C-alpha cells in the first residue's frame, strides 16, 4: 500500500504565494509520474501540473507561468510552488502518483484546501 501525505494549503490573498508538498511512502519501486490535481466546488477535478522522473512537465494552461512543479526523487516528494494566486485558484488540491510495485497503480492524497481571497 502507498500513502500520499500533503501539506502547505491555506488562505492567501490574491497575488500571494503558497507551496504545496506531497510525500509518498509505502511499497514503492518507482514513481513514473507525480502531480497535482484540483477540484473547485461544483466543478470536475482537473490536472494542474505533473512531472515524470525524466523531468518532463505538463501544466494546465490556466497556471502556466505562475505555478512550478518540482520533484525530489530521493525523498519521493513532489512540490507545487504557486505564485500570483487568483481567486479562481481556490480549490481542494490533490496529490497524485503513478506507482510501480508490481503492476502500475494510481494513488491520491487526502487533499489540501487552498483559498485565495481578500
Buried (B, 14 or more C-beta within 10 A) or exposed (E): EBEBBBEBBEEBEEEBEBBBBBBBEEEBEEBEBBBBBBBBEEEEBEBBBBBBEEEEBEBBEEBEEBBBBBBEEEEBBBBBBBBEBEEEBBBBBBBBBBBEBEEEEEBBBEBBEBBBEE
